[in-house]
């Protein structure tokens, strides 16, 4: 950025305007903490959200215009010696396929059905699975991904977690996921090994950069 005429560019800048944030489920298994569910529903303490924001000032429009090219250049340097399409992204692409297999597993489908009935019996929506409860648009997430923490949301989240505990939903889910992942790694061991080597290369490059920066 300095080479593009921005010598005072901050290390941790904010965008000129706050971007829309897409929020994924907090864990693979949805909400799990009963205390947090009672207090924050499917959201979180707003103070924690603020703590994760960039510490630097906002970029100016002129800085923002040059930022994508500089960001791309830094990424190229950090990915030196890595075949991005073949190795770096391999595990991520397999995760999509493994998750499909997990979601269609009969044992997990049965566990979700038991969980769903349990939540409905407590007077709440009968969701098909915990992700659907977590991402329900009724919780009106803001641009930072946080929810409104309404009484209905908090009560639903508490019922969700209670039913997971009562019927061991997360444990069953984890067991199914682990089995599918292990099978996929066995079938594609060489490709996963290449992906692991790519990660090690990336970490070595990061370490080298940090040493130069002191």
N, C-alpha and C positions, 0 to 999 in steps of 0.2 A: 504494500500500500504506500510505503514511503517513496518507492521508485515511481509510483503513479502520482506523486505530488501531495501525499497525505502523511507527512512526517509525524503528526500527533495522533495517529489512528489508535484508538484504545485496544488493549488486548482482549477484552471481553465486552464487545459493543452490543448495544440494543439496536434493533432495526428502526428505521425512520418511523414506522408505525407498527404496533404490536401485531404479529401474525396470528392467524387462526391456528389453534392448537388442536390436533386430532388426539383424542384420548383413548387408549386401549385399556382393556381390563387390567387392574392393578397386579393380579397374579394370574397364572394359567387357569386357576380354579375359581376366579371371582373373589368376592369378599370373604375373608376368613376371620378377621378380628372382631369379636363381638362387642368389645368396648368401643372401638372406633365406629362400628355400625350404628350403635345406639346414639353416638354423638354427631357423626358426620354423614351417616347414610352411605351412599355410594360415592361420596366426595372425600374431601380431606380438609384439614385445618388450613385456612387461607394463609396463615403466617408461614407455613411450610412452603406454600406456592411462591410467596414473595422471596423467600430465602434462596430459591433456585434460579431466580431471574439473573440476567447478566448484570454485572456490577458497573460496567463502563457506561459512558454517556451514549445517547443515540447517535447513530451515523447521520451525517449530513446527506442530502440527496446526491451531492457530487461524490462523496465517498461510496455511497451505496451503488452508484453507477459502475464503479471500478471493482467493487467487492467480489462479484461472481467470478471474474477472471482470476483474481488473486487467490480466491478460495480454491478454484480448480487447480491452479498451479501448486498450491501447498498440498493438495490431495495427491497430485501426481508424484510429488517428491516422497510423500509418506508411503505410497503404494509401490515404490521402486522395487523391482524384482518380483512382483506378484502378478500372476495372471488373474485379473479381477473376475472376468466372466467365467473362467473354468474352475478356479480354485476358491477365490475369496467369497463368492456368492453361493457356493455349492450347498453348504449346510443350510443356508436360508431357504433356498429353493426346495430342498428336501423337507424342511420343516412344514412347508405348505402341504406337501403330499402326505407326510406322516400325520399331521393334524386331521386331514380328511379321513384317514384310516381310523384314527382314534375316535373321531366323532361318530363313525358308523359302527363302532364295536358294540355287539349286542349287550355285553355286560355293562358297559357304560350307559347305553341307552336305557337299560332297565334302572340303573342307579339314578339317572336324571329323572325318570318317570316317578320314582319313589320320592325324590326330593321335591318335584313339582307338586305332587299331591299333598305333601306335607305343608308346603307354603300356602297352597290354596285352602287347606283345612283351617289355617289360621286367619282366613279372611282376606287374603291378598290375591293378586293376579296369578293365574296358573301359567307360569312361563315354561317354555319348552326346555330350557336349560339355564344355568346360572349366568352365562354371558348375556342372555336376553334380559335378565333382571338388571344386571349392571348397566347395560347400555340403553335401557328404556328411555325414550325421549321425554317421558313425563318428568324426568328429573331436571330437565332444562339446563343442561351444561352451558357454561359461558365460554368465552373465547379462550380462557385458560384451561378449559376442560373440567373445572370444578362444578359441583351441583349446588342447588338451592338449600339443601339440608332440611327440606320440609318434614313435618311430622310423619306424613304418609311414607315418604322416602326412607326415613330413619327406621320406621317400624317394619317396612318391607325388608330392608337390609338386615335388620336384627333377626327376622323370621328366616331369611335366607341362610344366615350363618348358623342359627340354631338347628335348622333342618339338616344342614351339612354335617354338623357334629352328631346329631342324633342317628343319622343313617350312614355315617362314614363316607359321604359322597366324595370328598377330596381324596381320601385314601384310595378308594376304588379308581378314581380318575387317574391318580398318580401311577398306580400299578399298571393300568392299561397303557398309559402314555410311555412309561419306561419300557414295557415289553415291546411296543411298536418301534420305539427308537432303537432299542438294542438289535431288533431284527433288521432294521434298515441299515444300521452301521455294519452289521455282519455281511449283508448283501453287497454293500458298496464300500468295503473297507479301504481300498486303494484311494478312492476319491475323497473320503473323509480324511485320510492320512495326508493327502495333498493340501486339503483345506487347513489342517492343523499346522502344517509347515508354513503355509501362507501367513497364518496368525503369528507364528513365531518370528517370521521375517519382519512383519509389521511392528511387533513389539521391539525388536532389535533396532529398527529405524527410529522409533520413538525415543528409545534410550540414548541413541547417538545424538539426536537433536537436543535432548535435554542436557546432555553433557556439554555440547557446544554453547548452549545458552547459559550454562553455569547454574 
